[in-house]
């Protein structure tokens, strides 16, 4: 998944973005 790599780069903010 593309967002999986971005999550580690951007942080929890990006993670929460695509999780919700």
QUIZIPE-V851529 format. One record per pair of residues at least 12 apart in sequence whose ideal C-beta (glycine too) atoms are under 10 Angstrom apart, sorted by the first residue. I is the first residue (numbers start at 0). J is the second residue. Records with the same first field share a line. If there is no record, write none. Layout:
BEGIN
I=J ; J
END
This chain:
BEGIN
0=17
1=17
2=14 ; 16 ; 17 ; 18
3=17
5=17
6=18
END
